[in-house]
Amino acid sequence: MAVQFKQLDRKTPYLLPPSVQDYLPEDHLACFVVEIVEQLDLSAFTDVYSGRGKKPYHPAMLVALLFYGYATGVFSSRKLEKAAYDSIAVRYICANSYPDHDTIATFRKRFLKEIEGLFVDILLIAETMGLLKLGTVSLDGTKIKANASKHKALSWEYANKLEEQLKAEVVELMQKAEEADNATLPEEMNVPEELARREQRLNTIAQAKKKIQARAKERFEREQAAYEEKVERRKCYEEETGKKPRGRQPVAPSEGPLPKDQVNLTDEESRIMPTQGGFEQAYNAQAGVDIETYLIVEQHLSQSPNDKLEVSSTLENLDQLPESLGAVRQLLADTGYFSEANTEKCESAGVEPLIPEKRHHHNLPLKERLAEDQEAPENPTAVAAMKHRLQTKAGREAYGQRKSTVETVFGIIKHVLGFRQFLLRGFDSVQSEWSLVCLAWNLKRIHALKVA
């Protein structure tokens, strides 16, 4: 029996244009994004327009387009422009209009801070939908490449060496210029152009050295304060106990730039950071994830490859969240965040920290897993209390959720959505772009929770 296939007709025109509402099912992510954007206060966007000149696209459409793009792994303005023609979902968002890549890129750059300001508004919508109530937050960081090559970095040592070389070449070129009347120069050599090129490079090196020196000064002041704090702490311990503190004596920091201190000539605010593949020009992107919903409730950016300095910023951001979202009672973080100061800061903020001093071993022996909890120490320090808490069954169970929450979110953002490199440059712009990435993730996650 012959199979009867459905007829395909691409030539008969529509008698009436189809409605864009018929393009997608009601529970599609694009429909959800448009619905959410309609609930947001976009007056900070619309009030900027003067009303003169050509009619602009409405900010609500461009905001929804950026949200949907970042939520589905389409970050480039050129790819978003192409999707306005090729993607049914994007055509629905754009209402059959076709914003070009320059319009999209300019809008994103112009309203970065306003877009960043919508992060908390999305969390409030999740709370209104009954999907979010804060309790335990899992904190971690991930290195994301900057829009700059590590090969465009200039170190203090190489800058001084190159500066000496260029100055010597300038002297040599000046001598050739003086001898030009009596000697024939190579045809390809234009002395004025060669001098101008070297003067420009010397100026660039001078600016780079100033920035390296400024960073070295900031680092020295920070390390000097930490050194004095350690010395004072050891002194107090010795006076209270009559015993010498364990460990090595703290070493005073050295002032001035180190040979390997460097600045990147493309994005000077990015830093060389260790990654799994070696070293990259990158930023340290931080996120605090609610362990019940996998929503990012705190996010910020850091120029430090070390996570120890990020607890303070995290606590400050969590404290600024609206009260209606609930209170953070517990903070989970890996050993990279451990320090006595961070533990005390959490306790002072009313947040119970679970930050191990050393890496926890998986697959504990059966005897240890079934052992009864030991009694809590009397009048413990913040660190001692936390160490005991991590040894209890409840503490081990709570800390065990850290890796499966925040690292899962990072894994999806980087390997499923494909966001591994920032498009923008400069710390403030990159911070806003990271906010957009986290905001888009939250929209994607809220949609999944709503549909489930």
Backbone hydrogen bonds in HBPLUS format (Angstrom, degrees):
<---DONOR---> <-ACCEPTOR-->    atom                        ^
c    i                          cat <-CA-CA->   ^        H-A-AA   ^      H-
h    n   atom  resd res      DA  || num        DHA   H-A  angle D-A-AA Bond
n    s   type  num  typ     dist DA aas  dist angle  dist       angle   num
A0022-ASP N   A0019-SER O   3.00 MM   3  5.56 155.3  2.06 112.5 119.8     1
A0023-TYR N   A0020-VAL O   3.11 MM   3  5.32 164.5  2.14 108.7 113.3     2
A0028-HIS N   A0025-PRO O   3.12 MM   3  5.53 158.0  2.17 122.8 122.2     3
A0032-PHE N   A0028-HIS O   3.07 MM   4  6.40 155.6  2.14 150.0 157.5     4
A0033-VAL N   A0029-LEU O   2.86 MM   4  6.12 157.7  1.91 154.3 159.6     5
A0034-VAL N   A0030-ALA O   3.09 MM   4  6.31 164.9  2.11 148.9 152.3     6
A0035-GLU N   A0031-CYS O   2.97 MM   4  6.16 156.6  2.03 145.2 152.1     7
A0036-ILE N   A0032-PHE O   2.91 MM   4  6.18 154.7  1.98 150.9 157.4     8
A0037-VAL N   A0033-VAL O   2.92 MM   4  6.14 167.2  1.94 156.0 159.2     9
A0038-GLU N   A0034-VAL O   3.06 MM   4  6.24 148.9  2.16 145.1 152.8    10
A0039-GLN N   A0036-ILE O   2.91 MM   3  5.30 146.8  2.02 108.1 118.5    11
A0040-LEU N   A0037-VAL O   3.10 MM   3  5.22 154.9  2.16 105.3 113.0    12
A0045-PHE N   A0042-LEU O   2.92 MM   3  5.36 145.1  2.04 109.4 119.8    13
A0046-THR N   A0042-LEU O   3.02 MM   4  6.37 165.4  2.04 159.0 160.8    14
A0047-ASP N   A0043-SER O   2.92 MM   4  5.59 160.6  1.95 144.3 148.8    15
A0048-VAL N   A0045-PHE O   3.27 MM   3  5.81 156.4  2.33 112.0 118.6    16
A0049-TYR N   A0046-THR O   3.32 MM   3  5.84 145.1  2.45 110.8 118.1    17
A0061-MET N   A0058-HIS O   3.03 MM   3  5.62 131.3  2.27 115.4 126.1    18
A0062-LEU N   A0058-HIS O   3.38 MM   4  6.82 160.5  2.42 150.9 155.9    19
A0063-VAL N   A0059-PRO O   2.78 MM   4  5.87 161.2  1.82 157.9 162.9    20
A0064-ALA N   A0060-ALA O   3.09 MM   4  6.11 161.9  2.12 138.7 144.1    21
A0065-LEU N   A0061-MET O   2.91 MM   4  6.09 149.2  2.01 143.1 152.4    22
A0066-LEU N   A0062-LEU O   3.00 MM   4  6.22 159.0  2.04 146.8 151.0    23
A0067-PHE N   A0063-VAL O   2.92 MM   4  6.15 164.0  1.95 153.8 158.6    24
A0068-TYR N   A0064-ALA O   2.90 MM   4  6.03 167.5  1.92 150.0 153.5    25
A0069-GLY N   A0065-LEU O   2.88 MM   4  5.97 157.7  1.93 144.7 151.9    26
A0070-TYR N   A0066-LEU O   2.96 MM   4  6.10 175.1  1.97 155.3 156.1    27
A0071-ALA N   A0067-PHE O   2.97 MM   4  6.04 143.7  2.10 142.0 152.7    28
A0072-THR N   A0068-TYR O   3.06 MM   4  6.15 123.7  2.39 140.5 152.7    29
A0072-THR N   A0069-GLY O   3.19 MM   3  5.33 146.2  2.31 100.7 110.3    30
A0074-VAL N   A0069-GLY O   2.70 MM   5  4.57 162.1  1.73 147.4 142.6    31
A0080-LEU N   A0076-SER O   2.98 MM   4  6.27 149.0  2.08 145.7 154.9    32
A0081-GLU N   A0077-SER O   2.94 MM   4  6.17 150.9  2.03 142.2 149.8    33
A0082-LYS N   A0078-ARG O   3.05 MM   4  6.32 157.5  2.10 143.1 148.8    34
A0083-ALA N   A0079-LYS O   2.86 MM   4  6.05 148.6  1.96 140.4 149.5    35
A0084-ALA N   A0080-LEU O   3.14 MM   4  6.39 132.6  2.37 139.6 150.3    36
A0084-ALA N   A0081-GLU O   3.19 MM   3  5.31 136.6  2.39  97.7 109.1    37
A0085-TYR N   A0082-LYS O   3.05 MM   3  5.58 151.9  2.13 110.9 119.1    38
A0086-ASP N   A0082-LYS O   3.04 MM   4  6.30 155.0  2.10 144.5 152.5    39
A0087-SER N   A0083-ALA O   2.79 MM   4  4.89 161.7  1.82 130.9 136.5    40
A0091-ARG N   A0087-SER O   2.94 MM   4  6.13 154.3  2.00 146.9 154.7    41
A0092-TYR N   A0088-ILE O   2.95 MM   4  6.19 146.0  2.06 143.6 152.6    42
A0093-ILE N   A0089-ALA O   3.07 MM   4  6.43 158.4  2.12 145.7 150.8    43
A0094-CYS N   A0090-VAL O   2.85 MM   4  6.05 160.9  1.88 152.0 157.3    44
A0095-ALA N   A0091-ARG O   2.90 MM   4  5.77 105.6  2.46 131.1 146.9    45
A0096-ASN N   A0091-ARG O   3.03 MM   5  5.16 164.2  2.06 146.4 151.3    46
A0095-ALA N   A0092-TYR O   3.12 MM   3  4.97 152.7  2.19  97.9 106.1    47
A0097-SER N   A0094-CYS O   2.97 MM   3  5.26 139.3  2.14 106.8 118.7    48
A0104-ILE N   A0100-ASP O   3.14 MM   4  6.50 160.7  2.18 153.5 159.0    49
A0105-ALA N   A0101-HIS O   2.87 MM   4  5.99 170.1  1.88 151.9 154.8    50
A0106-THR N   A0102-ASP O   2.91 MM   4  5.90 161.2  1.94 145.2 151.0    51
A0107-PHE N   A0103-THR O   2.98 MM   4  6.04 159.4  2.02 144.3 150.3    52
A0108-ARG N   A0104-ILE O   3.00 MM   4  6.22 163.9  2.03 151.5 155.7    53
A0109-LYS N   A0105-ALA O   3.02 MM   4  6.20 164.6  2.04 149.1 153.2    54
A0110-ARG N   A0106-THR O   2.84 MM   4  5.91 156.0  1.90 148.6 155.9    55
A0111-PHE N   A0107-PHE O   2.99 MM   4  6.02 154.6  2.06 151.4 156.3    56
A0115-ILE N   A0111-PHE O   2.92 MM   4  6.11 157.2  1.97 154.0 160.0    57
A0116-GLU N   A0112-LEU O   2.93 MM   4  6.21 158.8  1.97 150.1 156.4    58
A0117-GLY N   A0113-LYS O   2.96 MM   4  6.20 142.4  2.11 140.1 150.1    59
A0118-LEU N   A0115-ILE O   3.02 MM   3  5.41 158.2  2.07 110.7 117.7    60
A0119-PHE N   A0116-GLU O   3.20 MM   3  5.76 169.1  2.21 118.5 121.3    61
A0122-ILE N   A0118-LEU O   3.10 MM   4  6.39 149.9  2.20 153.6 159.3    62
A0123-LEU N   A0119-PHE O   3.37 MM   4  6.77 152.1  2.46 140.5 147.7    63
A0124-LEU N   A0120-VAL O   2.94 MM   4  6.28 152.2  2.01 152.4 160.3    64
A0125-ILE N   A0121-ASP O   3.05 MM   4  6.36 146.5  2.17 142.0 150.7    65
A0126-ALA N   A0122-ILE O   3.02 MM   4  6.36 153.1  2.10 145.6 152.8    66
A0127-GLU N   A0123-LEU O   2.94 MM   4  6.27 149.4  2.04 145.3 153.9    67
A0128-THR N   A0124-LEU O   2.90 MM   4  6.14 152.1  1.98 144.2 151.8    68
A0129-MET N   A0125-ILE O   2.96 MM   4  6.22 143.1  2.10 143.9 153.7    69
A0131-LEU N   A0126-ALA O   2.91 MM   5  5.33 161.1  1.95 164.2 158.3    70
A0130-GLY N   A0127-GLU O   3.00 MM   3  5.05 154.7  2.06 102.3 109.9    71
A0134-LEU N   A0325-LEU O   2.85 MM 191  6.01 169.6  1.86 169.5 167.2    72
A0329-ARG N   A0135-GLY O   2.67 MM 194  5.24 154.5  1.73 141.2 150.3    73
A0330-GLN N   A0135-GLY O   3.20 MM 195  6.53 152.4  2.28 151.2 150.9    74
A0291-ILE N   A0136-THR O   3.25 MM 155  6.15 167.5  2.27 153.3 156.1    75
A0137-VAL N   A0330-GLN O   2.93 MM 193  6.30 164.9  1.96 157.1 158.6    76
A0332-LEU N   A0137-VAL O   2.86 MM 195  6.20 164.9  1.88 156.7 160.9    77
A0138-SER N   A0289-VAL O   2.82 MM 151  5.08 167.7  1.83 145.7 147.4    78
A0289-VAL N   A0138-SER O   2.79 MM 151  5.08 166.2  1.81 145.0 145.2    79
A0139-LEU N   A0332-LEU O   2.75 MM 193  5.95 176.5  1.75 172.3 171.1    80
A0140-ASP N   A0287-ALA O   3.22 MM 147  5.91 152.7  2.29 151.1 158.9    81
A0287-ALA N   A0140-ASP O   3.05 MM 147  5.91 161.0  2.09 173.6 176.3    82
A0142-THR N   A0285-ALA O   2.85 MM 143  5.32 151.7  1.93 145.3 154.3    83
A0285-ALA N   A0142-THR O   2.87 MM 143  5.32 153.8  1.94 160.5 154.5    84
A0144-ILE N   A0283-TYR O   3.01 MM 139  5.56 162.0  2.04 158.3 163.6    85
A0283-TYR N   A0144-ILE O   2.97 MM 139  5.56 153.3  2.05 149.2 155.7    86
A0145-LYS N   A0420-ARG O   3.19 MM 275  6.31 138.4  2.37 156.3 146.2    87
A0422-PHE N   A0145-LYS O   3.00 MM 277  6.37 163.9  2.03 166.8 164.0    88
A0146-ALA N   A0281-GLN O   2.82 MM 135  5.70 172.7  1.83 134.1 134.6    89
A0152-LYS N   A0149-SER O   3.06 MM   3  5.47 163.5  2.09 110.4 115.6    90
A0153-ALA N   A0150-LYS O   3.27 MM   3  5.50 149.8  2.37 110.9 110.9    91
A0265-LEU N   A0152-LYS O   2.94 MM 113  5.70 178.7  1.94 148.0 148.4    92
A0154-LEU N   A0263-VAL O   2.81 MM 109  5.46 166.6  1.83 149.8 151.9    93
A0263-VAL N   A0154-LEU O   3.03 MM 109  5.46 150.1  2.12 135.1 140.8    94
A0159-ALA N   A0155-SER O   2.80 MM   4  5.87 152.3  1.88 147.5 156.3    95
A0156-TRP N   A0261-ASP O   2.64 MM 105  5.54 140.5  1.79 164.6 178.5    96
A0160-ASN N   A0156-TRP O   3.15 MM   4  6.32 160.4  2.19 146.4 149.8    97
A0157-GLU N   A0259-PRO O   3.02 MM 102  4.62 158.2  2.06 141.4 135.1    98
A0161-LYS N   A0157-GLU O   3.15 MM   4  6.40 157.7  2.20 144.0 150.6    99
A0162-LEU N   A0158-TYR O   2.76 MM   4  5.91 164.9  1.79 153.9 157.9   100
A0163-GLU N   A0159-ALA O   2.85 MM   4  5.92 149.5  1.94 141.6 150.7   101
A0164-GLU N   A0160-ASN O   3.09 MM   4  6.30 159.5  2.14 145.9 149.7   102
A0165-GLN N   A0161-LYS O   3.12 MM   4  6.39 157.5  2.17 144.4 150.8   103
A0166-LEU N   A0162-LEU O   2.90 MM   4  6.12 162.9  1.93 153.8 157.3   104
A0167-LYS N   A0163-GLU O   2.99 MM   4  6.15 159.4  2.03 149.6 155.3   105
A0168-ALA N   A0164-GLU O   3.05 MM   4  6.23 155.0  2.11 145.9 152.3   106
A0169-GLU N   A0165-GLN O   2.99 MM   4  6.28 149.3  2.09 143.4 152.3   107
A0170-VAL N   A0166-LEU O   2.87 MM   4  6.16 145.9  1.99 145.9 155.3   108
A0171-VAL N   A0167-LYS O   3.11 MM   4  6.41 157.7  2.16 145.7 150.5   109
A0172-GLU N   A0168-ALA O   3.01 MM   4  6.27 157.2  2.06 145.1 151.6   110
A0173-LEU N   A0169-GLU O   2.85 MM   4  6.06 154.8  1.91 146.8 153.3   111
A0174-MET N   A0170-VAL O   2.93 MM   4  6.15 153.5  2.00 147.9 155.1   112
A0175-GLN N   A0171-VAL O   3.06 MM   4  6.35 152.7  2.14 145.4 152.5   113
A0176-LYS N   A0172-GLU O   3.01 MM   4  6.33 152.1  2.09 144.0 151.8   114
A0177-ALA N   A0173-LEU O   2.87 MM   4  6.14 151.0  1.96 146.4 154.5   115
A0178-GLU N   A0174-MET O   3.06 MM   4  6.37 149.5  2.16 143.5 150.9   116
A0179-GLU N   A0175-GLN O   3.00 MM   4  6.26 140.9  2.16 141.7 152.9   117
A0180-ALA N   A0177-ALA O   3.34 MM   3  5.12 158.7  2.39  95.8 101.8   118
A0182-ASN N   A0179-GLU O   3.01 MM   3  5.49 137.9  2.19 109.9 121.2   119
A0183-ALA N   A0179-GLU O   2.88 MM   4  5.91 129.7  2.14 153.2 168.7   120
A0189-MET N   A0186-PRO O   3.09 MM   3  5.47 160.2  2.13 113.0 119.3   121
A0194-GLU N   A0190-ASN O   2.90 MM   4  6.12 162.1  1.94 160.1 166.2   122
A0195-LEU N   A0191-VAL O   2.86 MM   4  6.05 160.5  1.89 159.0 163.9   123
A0196-ALA N   A0192-PRO O   2.94 MM   4  6.13 160.8  1.98 147.5 152.7   124
A0197-ARG N   A0193-GLU O   2.91 MM   4  6.11 156.4  1.97 148.8 155.2   125
A0198-ARG N   A0194-GLU O   3.14 MM   4  6.34 158.2  2.18 145.3 150.4   126
A0199-GLU N   A0195-LEU O   2.90 MM   4  6.10 155.2  1.96 150.8 158.4   127
A0200-GLN N   A0196-ALA O   2.98 MM   4  6.14 153.1  2.05 144.8 151.7   128
A0201-ARG N   A0197-ARG O   3.07 MM   4  6.35 156.3  2.13 143.2 149.5   129
A0202-LEU N   A0198-ARG O   2.84 MM   4  6.02 155.6  1.90 147.6 154.5   130
A0203-ASN N   A0199-GLU O   3.00 MM   4  6.19 148.7  2.10 141.0 149.0   131
A0204-THR N   A0200-GLN O   2.99 MM   4  6.31 154.1  2.06 146.2 153.2   132
A0205-ILE N   A0201-ARG O   2.92 MM   4  6.17 159.0  1.96 149.8 155.2   133
A0206-ALA N   A0202-LEU O   2.93 MM   4  6.11 154.2  2.00 142.9 150.1   134
A0207-GLN N   A0203-ASN O   3.03 MM   4  6.30 157.9  2.08 148.6 153.6   135
A0208-ALA N   A0204-THR O   2.96 MM   4  6.21 158.5  2.01 147.7 154.1   136
A0209-LYS N   A0205-ILE O   2.85 MM   4  6.08 155.9  1.91 151.6 157.8   137
A0210-LYS N   A0206-ALA O   3.10 MM   4  6.35 151.2  2.18 143.6 150.7   138
A0211-LYS N   A0207-GLN O   3.17 MM   4  6.49 155.3  2.23 147.5 153.4   139
A0212-ILE N   A0208-ALA O   2.97 MM   4  6.27 156.2  2.02 149.7 156.6   140
A0213-GLN N   A0209-LYS O   2.90 MM   4  6.09 159.7  1.94 149.0 154.4   141
A0214-ALA N   A0210-LYS O   2.94 MM   4  6.18 153.1  2.01 144.7 152.1   142
A0215-ARG N   A0211-LYS O   2.99 MM   4  6.23 159.0  2.04 148.5 153.5   143
A0216-ALA N   A0212-ILE O   2.90 MM   4  6.11 154.7  1.96 146.7 154.4   144
A0217-LYS N   A0213-GLN O   2.97 MM   4  6.18 149.4  2.06 144.7 152.3   145
A0218-GLU N   A0214-ALA O   3.07 MM   4  6.38 158.4  2.12 146.4 151.7   146
A0219-ARG N   A0215-ARG O   2.87 MM   4  6.12 160.7  1.91 151.8 157.4   147
A0220-PHE N   A0216-ALA O   2.89 MM   4  6.07 157.9  1.94 145.5 151.5   148
A0221-GLU N   A0217-LYS O   3.01 MM   4  6.26 163.6  2.04 151.4 155.1   149
A0222-ARG N   A0218-GLU O   3.01 MM   4  6.22 156.2  2.07 147.0 153.7   150
A0223-GLU N   A0219-ARG O   2.80 MM   4  6.00 166.6  1.81 156.8 160.5   151
A0224-GLN N   A0220-PHE O   2.73 MM   4  5.76 151.9  1.81 148.6 157.1   152
A0225-ALA N   A0221-GLU O   3.09 MM   4  6.18 155.1  2.16 138.6 144.4   153
A0226-ALA N   A0222-ARG O   3.11 MM   4  6.41 157.3  2.17 144.7 150.9   154
A0227-TYR N   A0223-GLU O   2.83 MM   4  5.99 154.1  1.89 144.8 152.5   155
A0228-GLU N   A0224-GLN O   2.93 MM   4  6.15 163.4  1.95 150.8 154.4   156
A0229-GLU N   A0225-ALA O   2.99 MM   4  6.17 149.0  2.08 141.7 150.6   157
A0230-LYS N   A0226-ALA O   2.98 MM   4  6.23 156.1  2.03 148.4 154.0   158
A0231-VAL N   A0227-TYR O   2.98 MM   4  6.24 162.7  2.01 153.5 158.1   159
A0232-GLU N   A0228-GLU O   2.97 MM   4  6.10 159.8  2.01 144.3 149.8   160
A0233-ARG N   A0229-GLU O   2.93 MM   4  6.10 151.7  2.01 144.4 152.5   161
A0234-ARG N   A0230-LYS O   2.96 MM   4  6.20 158.9  2.00 151.9 156.6   162
A0235-LYS N   A0231-VAL O   2.99 MM   4  6.16 153.3  2.06 144.5 152.3   163
A0236-CYS N   A0232-GLU O   2.96 MM   4  6.16 159.2  2.00 148.3 153.0   164
A0237-TYR N   A0233-ARG O   2.99 MM   4  6.18 156.1  2.04 144.3 151.1   165
A0238-GLU N   A0234-ARG O   2.98 MM   4  6.19 157.8  2.03 146.2 151.7   166
A0239-GLU N   A0235-LYS O   3.01 MM   4  6.26 153.6  2.08 146.9 154.1   167
A0240-GLU N   A0236-CYS O   2.94 MM   4  6.10 152.7  2.02 148.4 155.5   168
A0241-THR N   A0237-TYR O   2.95 MM   4  6.02 161.7  1.99 152.6 157.1   169
A0242-GLY N   A0238-GLU O   2.76 MM   4  4.98 140.1  1.92 129.1 139.5   170
A0261-ASP N   A0258-LEU O   3.05 MM   3  5.29 160.7  2.09 112.6 118.9   171
A0270-SER N   A0267-ASP O   3.12 MM   3  5.72 167.2  2.13 119.7 123.7   172
A0271-ARG N   A0282-ALA O   3.12 MM  11  5.54 174.5  2.13 153.6 155.2   173
A0282-ALA N   A0271-ARG O   2.75 MM  11  5.54 171.6  1.76 158.7 156.1   174
A0273-MET N   A0280-GLU O   2.79 MM   7  5.50 163.1  1.82 156.6 160.9   175
A0280-GLU N   A0273-MET O   2.94 MM   7  5.50 161.2  1.97 154.8 158.3   176
A0275-THR N   A0278-GLY O   2.68 MM   3  5.20 172.7  1.68 148.2 149.8   177
A0278-GLY N   A0275-THR O   3.14 MM   3  5.20 167.2  2.15 110.2 112.1   178
A0284-ASN N   A0302-SER O   2.91 MM  18  4.94 167.7  1.93 160.2 156.4   179
A0302-SER N   A0284-ASN O   2.84 MM  18  4.94 140.3  2.00 137.1 149.2   180
A0286-GLN N   A0300-HIS O   2.88 MM  14  5.33 166.1  1.90 172.5 172.9   181
A0300-HIS N   A0286-GLN O   3.28 MM  14  5.33 154.3  2.35 124.6 130.2   182
A0288-GLY N   A0298-GLU O   2.65 MM  10  4.76 159.6  1.69 146.6 147.8   183
A0297-VAL N   A0288-GLY O   2.83 MM   9  5.78 151.4  1.91 162.2 172.0   184
A0298-GLU N   A0288-GLY O   3.33 MM  10  4.76 143.7  2.47 136.1 134.5   185
A0290-ASP N   A0295-LEU O   2.89 MM   5  5.47 164.1  1.91 164.8 162.9   186
A0294-TYR N   A0290-ASP O   2.78 MM   4  5.22 147.1  1.89 155.5 162.4   187
A0310-GLU N   A0307-ASP O   3.03 MM   3  5.45 168.7  2.04 121.1 124.4   188
A0314-THR N   A0310-GLU O   3.10 MM   4  6.22 154.4  2.17 143.0 150.5   189
A0315-LEU N   A0311-VAL O   2.92 MM   4  6.15 166.0  1.94 157.1 159.6   190
A0316-GLU N   A0312-SER O   3.00 MM   4  6.22 158.9  2.04 151.1 157.1   191
A0317-ASN N   A0313-SER O   2.99 MM   4  6.18 161.2  2.03 148.1 152.7   192
A0318-LEU N   A0314-THR O   2.93 MM   4  6.13 160.2  1.97 153.2 159.0   193
A0319-ASP N   A0315-LEU O   2.93 MM   4  6.03 149.3  2.03 142.9 151.3   194
A0320-GLN N   A0316-GLU O   3.23 MM   4  6.46 131.1  2.49 137.3 148.8   195
A0320-GLN N   A0317-ASN O   3.22 MM   3  5.22 136.1  2.42  94.9 106.5   196
A0321-LEU N   A0318-LEU O   3.27 MM   3  5.47 161.8  2.31 104.8 110.3   197
A0325-LEU N   A0322-PRO O   3.13 MM   3  5.84 160.5  2.17 117.8 123.2   198
A0326-GLY N   A0323-GLU O   2.96 MM   3  5.53 163.0  1.99 118.5 124.2   199
A0352-GLU N   A0329-ARG O   2.81 MM  23  5.96 172.6  1.82 138.2 138.1   200
A0331-LEU N   A0352-GLU O   2.92 MM  21  6.16 158.1  1.97 148.4 150.1   201
A0354-LEU N   A0331-LEU O   2.86 MM  23  6.06 147.4  1.97 177.5 169.9   202
A0333-ALA N   A0354-LEU O   3.29 MM  21  6.50 163.7  2.32 148.1 145.2   203
A0337-TYR N   A0334-ASP O   3.09 MM   3  6.01 171.1  2.10 127.5 130.3   204
A0338-PHE N   A0335-THR O   3.05 MM   3  5.17 161.9  2.08 108.6 114.5   205
A0343-THR N   A0339-SER O   3.06 MM   4  6.30 158.6  2.11 151.0 156.7   206
A0344-GLU N   A0340-GLU O   3.03 MM   4  6.27 160.6  2.06 150.1 155.0   207
A0345-LYS N   A0341-ALA O   2.93 MM   4  6.16 150.5  2.01 145.5 154.0   208
A0346-CYS N   A0342-ASN O   3.07 MM   4  6.30 156.2  2.13 146.9 152.0   209
A0347-GLU N   A0343-THR O   3.11 MM   4  6.41 164.4  2.13 149.5 153.5   210
A0348-SER N   A0344-GLU O   2.89 MM   4  6.09 158.7  1.93 149.3 155.2   211
A0349-ALA N   A0345-LYS O   3.02 MM   4  6.20 140.4  2.18 140.7 151.0   212
A0349-ALA N   A0346-CYS O   3.10 MM   3  5.10 125.0  2.42  95.1 109.4   213
A0351-VAL N   A0346-CYS O   2.89 MM   5  5.03 162.0  1.92 155.4 149.4   214
A0350-GLY N   A0347-GLU O   3.08 MM   3  5.16 159.8  2.13 105.3 110.9   215
A0368-GLU N   A0365-PRO O   3.05 MM   3  5.43 120.8  2.41 106.3 120.0   216
A0369-ARG N   A0365-PRO O   3.03 MM   4  6.36 156.4  2.09 154.7 162.3   217
A0370-LEU N   A0366-LEU O   3.01 MM   4  6.16 149.9  2.11 150.1 156.8   218
A0385-ALA N   A0381-THR O   2.92 MM   4  6.10 163.0  1.95 154.8 159.2   219
A0386-MET N   A0382-ALA O   3.09 MM   4  6.23 151.7  2.17 138.8 146.4   220
A0387-LYS N   A0383-VAL O   2.89 MM   4  6.14 158.0  1.94 152.1 158.2   221
A0388-HIS N   A0384-ALA O   3.07 MM   4  6.29 158.7  2.12 147.7 152.7   222
A0389-ARG N   A0385-ALA O   3.00 MM   4  6.18 154.7  2.07 141.7 149.3   223
A0390-LEU N   A0386-MET O   2.96 MM   4  6.21 150.7  2.04 150.7 157.5   224
A0391-GLN N   A0388-HIS O   3.04 MM   3  5.19 142.4  2.19 101.1 112.4   225
A0392-THR N   A0389-ARG O   3.29 MM   3  5.44 155.7  2.35 102.1 109.2   226
A0396-ARG N   A0392-THR O   2.93 MM   4  6.16 162.8  1.96 153.3 157.3   227
A0397-GLU N   A0393-LYS O   2.94 MM   4  6.09 158.6  1.98 148.1 154.5   228
A0398-ALA N   A0394-ALA O   2.92 MM   4  6.08 158.4  1.97 145.6 151.6   229
A0399-TYR N   A0395-GLY O   2.92 MM   4  6.05 169.7  1.93 151.8 154.9   230
A0400-GLY N   A0396-ARG O   2.94 MM   4  5.95 139.8  2.10 137.8 148.6   231
A0401-GLN N   A0398-ALA O   3.13 MM   3  5.69 161.7  2.17 113.3 118.9   232
A0402-ARG N   A0399-TYR O   3.05 MM   3  5.56 166.6  2.07 117.5 121.9   233
A0405-THR N   A0402-ARG O   3.20 MM   3  5.55 161.7  2.24 110.5 116.0   234
A0408-THR N   A0405-THR O   3.16 MM   3  5.23 124.0  2.49  97.5 111.8   235
A0409-VAL N   A0405-THR O   3.10 MM   4  6.46 155.1  2.17 152.5 159.0   236
A0410-PHE N   A0406-VAL O   3.06 MM   4  6.38 163.9  2.09 150.7 154.3   237
A0411-GLY N   A0407-GLU O   2.91 MM   4  6.00 153.2  1.98 139.2 147.1   238
A0412-ILE N   A0408-THR O   3.02 MM   4  6.29 154.7  2.08 149.7 155.0   239
A0413-ILE N   A0409-VAL O   3.00 MM   4  6.23 167.8  2.01 155.1 158.6   240
A0414-LYS N   A0410-PHE O   2.93 MM   4  6.02 164.6  1.95 153.5 157.2   241
A0415-HIS N   A0411-GLY O   2.85 MM   4  5.60 158.0  1.90 141.9 149.4   242
A0416-VAL N   A0412-ILE O   3.00 MM   4  4.73 141.8  2.15 115.8 126.4   243
A0417-LEU N   A0412-ILE O   2.83 MM   5  6.20 166.3  1.85 171.4 174.6   244
A0419-PHE N   A0413-ILE O   2.96 MM   6  5.87 161.0  1.99 157.1 151.5   245
A0430-VAL N   A0426-GLY O   2.93 MM   4  6.06 163.5  1.96 162.0 167.4   246
A0431-GLN N   A0427-PHE O   2.82 MM   4  5.97 153.7  1.89 152.0 159.5   247
A0432-SER N   A0428-ASP O   3.12 MM   4  6.35 156.7  2.18 144.4 149.8   248
A0433-GLU N   A0429-SER O   2.96 MM   4  6.25 148.6  2.06 142.2 151.5   249
A0434-TRP N   A0430-VAL O   2.87 MM   4  6.13 153.6  1.94 149.0 155.6   250
A0435-SER N   A0431-GLN O   3.04 MM   4  6.33 149.3  2.14 142.4 150.9   251
A0436-LEU N   A0432-SER O   2.99 MM   4  6.31 149.5  2.08 143.0 151.0   252
A0437-VAL N   A0433-GLU O   2.94 MM   4  6.28 152.0  2.02 147.0 154.5   253
A0438-CYS N   A0434-TRP O   2.97 MM   4  6.24 165.3  1.99 152.0 155.1   254
A0439-LEU N   A0435-SER O   2.81 MM   4  5.95 156.7  1.86 148.7 156.1   255
A0440-ALA N   A0436-LEU O   2.91 MM   4  6.03 160.5  1.95 146.7 151.6   256
A0441-TRP N   A0437-VAL O   2.96 MM   4  6.23 154.7  2.02 146.2 153.6   257
A0442-ASN N   A0438-CYS O   2.97 MM   4  6.24 156.2  2.02 146.2 152.3   258
A0443-LEU N   A0439-LEU O   3.01 MM   4  6.38 153.6  2.08 148.7 155.6   259
A0444-LYS N   A0440-ALA O   3.00 MM   4  6.27 161.6  2.03 150.6 155.4   260
A0445-ARG N   A0441-TRP O   2.84 MM   4  6.09 153.7  1.91 150.8 158.9   261
A0446-ILE N   A0442-ASN O   2.75 MM   4  5.90 163.0  1.78 153.8 158.3   262
A0447-HIS N   A0443-LEU O   2.98 MM   4  6.09 159.4  2.02 145.9 151.6   263
A0448-ALA N   A0444-LYS O   3.12 MM   4  6.38 152.7  2.20 138.1 145.3   264
A0449-LEU N   A0445-ARG O   2.90 MM   4  6.20 158.4  1.94 152.7 158.5   265
A0450-LYS N   A0446-ILE O   2.84 MM   4  6.02 151.1  1.93 147.8 156.1   266
A0451-VAL N   A0447-HIS O   2.95 MM   4  6.12 158.3  2.00 149.6 154.9   267
A0452-ALA N   A0448-ALA O   2.98 MM   4  6.01 151.3  2.06 143.4 151.2   268
